Amino acid sequence: MHDTPQESDWKAFRRMVPELRERYLGRRIPKLLAVLQDESLTPTERFWKVEERIDKEAKVLRKCLDGHSRSRMFLFIMQMRRSRMLTDEDLEPFSDELREQIQRASAI
């Protein structure tokens, strides 16, 4: 079903990965800061809560960003969508064929 992606799709994917990472982290950092500034928690509670959230986000980043290969690109795209790192708008650079595959798989 998911053959080796077209060269144009692979290039588009590789170009967008750094932007997706930065955007994802840009949405997460304010949440971490909010915990650090939460005066209802002790400093120790804030530290451990932030550490727990950072560990969780690091797992997401590793699942979505580590070890990209052309043959596994589709799997990474689907993981990014599940993690809300990749949006429908981000699919625009991809071929119609790949977008259709992603939409079908997302509907399952």
N, C-alpha and C positions, 0 to 999 in steps of 0.2 A: 504493500500500500504506500509506504513512504520510501520511495527510491532515493538515490543520492540526489540532493538538491541541485537545482540549476546554479551555475556559477554566479549569476547575478544575485540570487537569493543568498548564497553563502557570503558574498562580499557585503551585501546590505546588512546581514546579520552581524558580521564581524565589526562593521563600522558602528553599529548602534549599541553594542554591548557596553562600552565605557559610559555612554550617555545614560543607558538604563540603570547601570550601577549607581552613578552619581545621583540621579533623580530618586531612586529608591532610598538611598541613604539620606538624601536631603529631606525626605518625608519622615524618616525614622529619628533623626537627631533631635528635632524639637520635642519629640515624645520622651526621649532620654533626658533632655534638659529639664522638662517638666517634673520628672521624678526627682532629679537632683535638687530642684528648687522647692519641692513639696515639704513645707515646714511642719506638716502634720506627722511626718516620719522622722525618726531619729537619723542622725548621720549614718549610723551603721545600717539601718534599714534601707536608706536611700542607696548606699553603696551596693548592698547585696541585690537589691531589686534591679538596679542598673546593670550589674554584672550578669544577672540572669537573662535580662532582655538582650544584652549584647551577645551572649552565647547563642540565644535563639536566632538572632539576626545573622550571626556568623554562619550558622547551619544553613539558613536560606541562601546566603550568598554563595556558599560552597556548592550547594545543589544546583544553583542556577548559573554559576560563572566559572567553575573549575573544570578544566579538561575538555573544552569545546573541540569537537571534531566535526568535519563535514557530514560524516555518516550518522552522527548522533544529534545533528542540529535540531531536527524536529522534536526530539525528546527534551532538549534544553528549552526550546520555545514553549512547549507545553508546561514545563515546570515553571518557567517565568510567568506564564499566564496564571497558573494556580497560585503563585506567590504575589500576584498583582504587580509584578515588575514590568510586564509587557501588556499594553492596552490595545484595544482595537485600532486606535489611531496609529500605533506603532507598526501595524501590519501593512500600511500603505506602500512602502518600498518593495514589498515582496510581490512575486508573480501571482496572477489570478489563481493559478493551480495550487500554489502553496497556501494562499489565503483560504481557499475553499477547503483544503485538507484540515487546516487549523480550525476553521469554523465547525466542520463536521465533528472533529474530535472533541471540541469544547462543548458541543451539545450533548455529549454522552454523559 
